[in-house]
Structures are given as C-alpha cells and as structure tokens.
Amino acid sequence: LPWYCSFLSGSFGGVVAGLVGHPLDTIKTLQQTRGYSLTAAIAAALRTPTLLFRGLGPALGVQLTTTALLFGLYDACRGTGLSPAVAGAAAGCLLAPSTSYLEALKCRAQAASSPDKASLGLVATAVRCGVGNAAFFAISDALSRLAGLGIAGLAAGIGYWTLALPFDQIKSRQQVHGGTFCAQLARSLSADSSRRLWAGWTAAIVRAGPVSAACFHSVAAANAFQARLLDTPPFEPRPTASAL
C-alpha cells in the first residue's frame, strides 16, 4: 500500500479507539486533577453519566491526529535505521506540540476547569510521549513476533503507562490548574503527593485492553478496505500509541 494509507488507517483506528476509551480516560483525569480515588471517580461518573463523555470532541481530535501522524513518523524514523525504541521516542516528541494543545482542551473539559494561567504542559507532554512511546514500540516490536498483536499491544500499553504516567500526571495538573513543569514536579515529589504520581494507573491499564483491540481491528479493516480499492496486498498494522 502507498505510504499515505498508514495515515488514513491510523486516523480511523484513532477515532474508534477514542470512542471506546474516553470514559476510562475521564476517570483517570479526575483521579489526577481532583485527587479522587478510583472508586470515588467511578461514583462521580455514575451520579452524572454525561461526565464520562466530557471533552470527547478534543479527545477524538487527539486520537485522530496523533495516531495518523504517529504511524507515519514512526515508519519514517524506522526507515532511517533507528531502533523501535528510538524511533518511538522521536515520533512521540515530534507530536508533543499538537498533542499538548488538544489534550489541554480535553482535560479542562473533563475536569470542568478554566485556569487563570493556562499551561499547555508542553515539556511534560514531550517527556511523556518520548518515554512512553520508546517503551511502547520496543515492547510491541519484541512481543508481536512471539505472541501476536493483541497481547503485544496490551503489554506495550502497560509498559507505556507505567513509565509515562508520572509525566501525564504533571501534564494534566498543569493543564487544569496551571503552573510550570518544575512547580508541579516539585509538588508531585513532596512527601504527601508522591504517591499520586501514578494516580489513574488502574484506569489507564484497564482502558488499554479494549482500546488496543478496537484500534488494531479498525486499522486492519481500514487497510483491507484500501487494499481492495487499490488492488494491492494489505500490510499488517503495528501496535500504536492510540491503543493507549
């Protein structure tokens, strides 16, 4: 298939993944920005079911944009001979400017917040995407040959969020409450807040499974559809960070 097909397939997979995973992403954001426990966040969502779909528009924008670009950028970086980890980190960092802006809109809608001194959390987003995608693509590349895309994607998602969640926590707090990266990092490292660096980990991991499956099947379906249109053999989808 031509190179642009990976962007189109990634866009479709990203939208489907966003629809499937947004409710759990909202729970994660509530844990990070309001200090809720997992059960308290779920209880708040059950009291107001529409809360689970706040910020869905920006979230779909994030998924569509990042998945499409990540497919293309990762393939381009791999084409230069970079390892999966380095290519994933490079692609993630390149996506940080657009990702931080769209995720700021999403997080503020989810938390119903309008900070006076808004921050996009660009540094935190770049570190999260770089570290997370390095782990994600290294794990998925190694396991996809042994266990298939489904298991590889799930394991890669766990690796991504385990390493990247502290920086996602800082990003979310910057975007909802304002402040600089260093100020939020210092607050997160304080004795009473350090445990919150991994707030939302359970929701993120539970979300990774169905979102991975939805993304992979959607990308495979889009590849097959484009292959029929162009009368060329389809390519196999790689696990992507949209599965996160």
C-alpha positions as CSV (number, residue, x, y, z in Angstrom):
1,L,0.0,0.0,0.0
2,P,1.2,3.6,-0.6
3,W,2.7,5.5,2.3
4,Y,-0.3,7.7,2.9
5,C,-2.5,4.7,3.6
6,S,-0.9,4.3,7.0
7,F,-2.0,7.8,7.9
8,L,-5.6,7.1,6.8
9,S,-5.8,3.8,8.6
10,G,-4.3,5.3,11.7
11,S,-6.9,8.1,11.6
12,F,-9.7,5.6,11.5
13,G,-8.2,3.5,14.2
14,G,-7.6,6.5,16.4
15,V,-11.2,7.7,16.2
16,V,-12.6,4.2,17.1
17,A,-10.0,3.9,20.0
18,G,-11.1,7.3,21.2
19,L,-14.7,6.4,21.3
20,V,-14.0,3.2,23.2
21,G,-11.5,4.5,25.7
22,H,-12.8,8.0,26.6
23,P,-14.9,7.1,29.6
24,L,-12.0,5.5,31.4
25,D,-9.7,8.3,30.3
26,T,-12.1,10.7,32.0
27,I,-11.9,8.6,35.2
28,K,-8.1,8.8,35.0
29,T,-8.1,12.5,34.6
30,L,-10.5,13.0,37.5
31,Q,-8.1,11.0,39.7
32,Q,-5.2,13.1,38.6
33,T,-6.7,16.5,38.8
34,R,-9.3,16.3,41.6
35,G,-7.5,13.8,43.9
36,Y,-10.3,11.2,43.6
37,S,-9.7,7.6,44.4
38,L,-10.7,5.1,41.7
39,T,-14.0,4.3,43.4
40,A,-14.7,8.0,44.1
41,A,-14.2,8.8,40.4
42,I,-16.4,6.0,39.3
43,A,-19.1,7.1,41.8
44,A,-19.0,10.6,40.5
45,A,-19.4,9.3,36.9
46,L,-22.3,7.2,37.9
47,R,-24.1,10.2,39.5
48,T,-23.6,12.2,36.3
49,P,-23.2,9.7,33.4
50,T,-22.6,12.5,30.9
51,L,-19.5,13.3,32.8
52,L,-17.8,10.3,31.2
53,F,-18.1,12.0,27.8
54,R,-16.9,15.5,28.6
55,G,-14.2,16.6,26.3
56,L,-15.0,13.9,23.8
57,G,-14.5,16.2,20.8
58,P,-10.9,17.2,21.7
59,A,-10.2,13.6,22.7
60,L,-11.2,12.4,19.2
61,G,-9.0,15.2,17.8
62,V,-6.1,14.0,19.9
63,Q,-6.6,10.3,18.8
64,L,-7.1,11.1,15.1
65,T,-4.2,13.5,14.9
66,T,-1.7,11.6,17.0
67,T,-2.4,8.1,15.6
68,A,-2.3,9.2,12.0
69,L,1.0,11.1,12.5
70,L,2.5,8.5,14.8
71,F,2.1,5.8,12.1
72,G,3.8,7.9,9.5
73,L,6.5,9.4,11.7
74,Y,7.4,6.1,13.3
75,D,7.6,4.4,9.9
76,A,9.8,7.2,8.6
77,C,12.1,7.0,11.6
78,R,12.4,3.2,11.3
79,G,13.2,3.7,7.6
80,T,16.4,5.6,8.6
81,G,17.6,2.5,10.6
82,L,16.6,3.6,14.1
83,S,15.6,1.0,16.6
84,P,11.9,0.7,17.6
85,A,12.6,2.4,21.0
86,V,14.5,5.4,19.5
87,A,12.0,5.7,16.6
88,G,9.1,5.7,19.0
89,A,10.7,8.3,21.3
90,A,11.5,10.5,18.3
91,A,8.0,10.2,16.9
92,G,6.4,10.9,20.3
93,C,8.5,14.1,20.9
94,L,7.7,15.4,17.4
95,L,4.0,15.0,18.2
96,A,4.2,16.8,21.5
97,P,3.2,20.4,20.4
98,S,-0.1,19.3,18.7
99,T,-0.8,16.7,21.4
100,S,-0.3,19.1,24.3
101,Y,-2.7,21.7,22.9
102,L,-5.5,19.2,22.1
103,E,-5.1,17.4,25.4
104,A,-5.3,20.7,27.3
105,L,-8.7,21.2,25.8
106,K,-9.7,17.7,26.7
107,C,-8.5,17.7,30.3
108,R,-10.1,21.1,31.0
109,A,-13.4,19.9,29.7
110,Q,-13.2,16.6,31.7
111,A,-12.3,18.4,34.9
112,A,-14.7,21.4,34.2
113,S,-11.8,23.8,34.8
114,S,-10.7,27.1,33.3
115,P,-7.4,28.1,34.9
116,D,-6.4,31.8,35.0
117,K,-2.9,31.0,34.0
118,A,-3.4,28.2,31.5
119,S,-0.5,25.9,30.6
120,L,-0.2,23.5,27.7
121,G,2.2,21.3,29.6
122,L,4.4,21.0,26.5
123,V,7.6,19.8,28.4
124,A,5.6,17.2,30.3
125,T,3.9,16.1,27.2
126,A,7.1,15.7,25.3
127,V,8.7,13.7,28.1
128,R,5.6,11.5,28.5
129,C,5.3,10.8,24.7
130,G,9.1,10.3,24.3
131,V,9.5,7.9,27.3
132,G,6.1,6.2,26.8
133,N,6.5,5.6,23.1
134,A,10.0,4.3,23.4
135,A,8.8,1.6,25.8
136,F,5.6,1.0,23.8
137,F,7.3,0.4,20.5
138,A,10.2,-1.6,21.9
139,I,7.8,-3.9,23.8
140,S,5.3,-4.3,20.9
141,D,8.1,-5.0,18.4
142,A,9.6,-7.7,20.5
143,L,6.3,-9.4,21.5
144,S,4.4,-9.1,18.2
145,R,6.6,-11.8,16.7
146,L,6.0,-14.1,19.7
147,A,2.5,-13.5,20.9
148,G,0.6,-11.6,18.2
149,L,-0.6,-8.0,18.1
150,G,-3.3,-8.3,20.7
151,I,-1.0,-9.4,23.6
152,A,1.9,-7.3,22.3
153,G,-0.3,-4.2,22.3
154,L,-1.7,-4.9,25.8
155,A,1.8,-5.5,27.3
156,A,3.1,-2.4,25.5
157,G,0.2,-0.3,26.9
158,I,1.0,-1.4,30.4
159,G,4.7,-0.5,29.8
160,Y,3.7,2.9,28.4
161,W,1.5,3.9,31.2
162,T,3.8,2.6,34.0
163,L,6.7,4.7,32.8
164,A,4.8,7.7,31.4
165,L,2.0,8.2,34.0
166,P,4.1,10.4,36.3
167,F,4.6,12.9,33.5
168,D,1.0,12.5,32.4
169,Q,0.0,13.5,35.9
170,I,2.2,16.6,35.8
171,K,0.8,17.5,32.4
172,S,-2.8,17.1,33.5
173,R,-2.3,19.2,36.6
174,Q,-0.6,21.9,34.5
175,Q,-3.4,22.0,32.0
176,V,-6.2,22.0,34.6
177,H,-4.6,24.0,37.5
178,G,-1.9,26.0,35.7
179,G,1.7,26.3,36.9
180,T,5.1,25.4,35.4
181,F,6.5,21.9,34.9
182,C,9.1,22.4,37.7
183,A,6.5,23.7,40.1
184,Q,4.1,20.7,39.5
185,L,7.1,18.3,39.6
186,A,8.2,19.6,43.0
187,R,4.6,19.3,44.3
188,S,4.3,15.8,43.0
189,L,7.6,14.8,44.6
190,S,6.6,16.2,48.0
191,A,6.1,13.6,50.8
192,D,2.3,13.9,50.8
193,S,1.9,13.9,47.0
194,S,4.5,11.5,45.6
195,R,2.1,8.5,45.6
196,R,-0.2,10.5,43.3
197,L,2.4,10.3,40.5
198,W,0.7,7.0,39.5
199,A,-2.9,8.2,40.2
200,G,-5.1,6.7,37.5
201,W,-2.8,3.8,36.7
202,T,-5.6,1.2,37.1
203,A,-8.0,3.1,34.9
204,A,-5.2,3.5,32.3
205,I,-4.4,-0.2,32.3
206,V,-8.0,-1.4,32.2
207,R,-8.5,1.1,29.3
208,A,-5.5,-0.2,27.4
209,G,-7.1,-3.7,26.7
210,P,-10.3,-2.8,24.9
211,V,-8.8,0.3,23.2
212,S,-5.9,-1.8,21.8
213,A,-8.3,-4.4,20.4
214,A,-10.6,-1.7,18.9
215,C,-7.6,0.2,17.4
216,F,-5.9,-2.9,15.9
217,H,-9.1,-4.3,14.4
218,S,-10.1,-0.9,13.0
219,V,-6.7,-0.3,11.4
220,A,-6.7,-3.8,9.9
221,A,-10.2,-3.2,8.5
222,A,-9.1,0.1,7.0
223,N,-6.0,-1.5,5.5
224,A,-8.1,-4.3,3.9
225,F,-10.6,-1.8,2.6
226,Q,-7.9,0.4,1.0
227,A,-6.2,-2.7,-0.4
228,R,-9.4,-3.7,-2.2
229,L,-9.8,-0.2,-3.6
230,L,-6.2,0.0,-4.8
231,D,-5.9,-3.7,-5.7
232,T,-2.7,-4.2,-3.7
233,P,-1.8,-6.5,-0.8
234,P,-2.7,-5.0,2.7
235,F,0.0,-4.5,5.3
236,E,-0.2,-5.6,8.9
237,P,-0.9,-2.8,11.4
238,R,1.7,-2.1,14.1
239,P,0.6,-1.5,17.6
240,T,0.3,2.2,18.1
241,A,0.1,4.7,21.0
242,S,-3.5,5.3,20.1
243,A,-4.1,1.9,21.8
244,L,-3.1,3.7,25.0
